[in-house]
Amino acid sequence: LMNLASLKTIGFEEYTVLFRMLECLILKHCPCLNSIASSSVSFTYLTNLEVSNCNKLSYLLTPPTAKSLVQLTTMKVIQCESMKTIVFESEQEKTELNIIFRQLKEIELEALHELKCFCGSYCCAIEFPSLEKVVVSACSKMEGFTFSEQANKTPNLRQICVRRGKEEERLYWVRDLNATIRSLYKIRVSIY
């Protein structure tokens, strides 16, 4: 879905069987879009999720929807001005949940100036058993990858790529994914 200036919601809830089979979802230049899907929507077959220039989105997914992304391999979120967290848990949904992105190999977070973390829940444990690449660029408010004290399991990830402009890339790693993002935030490295 591209260049839909007045689109506010997509309506996945009305066609759950159809959208459950969706393999690729690309949303670009939908400035009024404020929600992708409710917690009841499942994207079991989705492998690629790309969202850019959707400036009213403050979060991308709820924990139940994130948990359904068992086939997702690539996630890119770029230039969404209001994005505060990728996975957001409302007050009504607070529950301990283990989210496993089994197939996710790559995450790219770029020019998300309000982004504080990937997952804002204190109750969710997140695992990325296949994650190999994380790219972060121009995310000046990103304090950590998750707020949960539980370690993010990323057995294949050994570095975070930080981009500064189009040319310069640096690689960082401190113990684990969350510790690396927190360290970069403290020293205000070039992801800011």
Helices and strands as residue ranges (DSSP letters): G 12-15, H 16-20, E 24-28, E 48-52, E 59-61, H 63-67, E 74-78, E 85-87, G 91-93, E 97-100, E 106-110, E 117-119, E 124-127, E 133-137, E 160-164, E 168-172, H 177-187
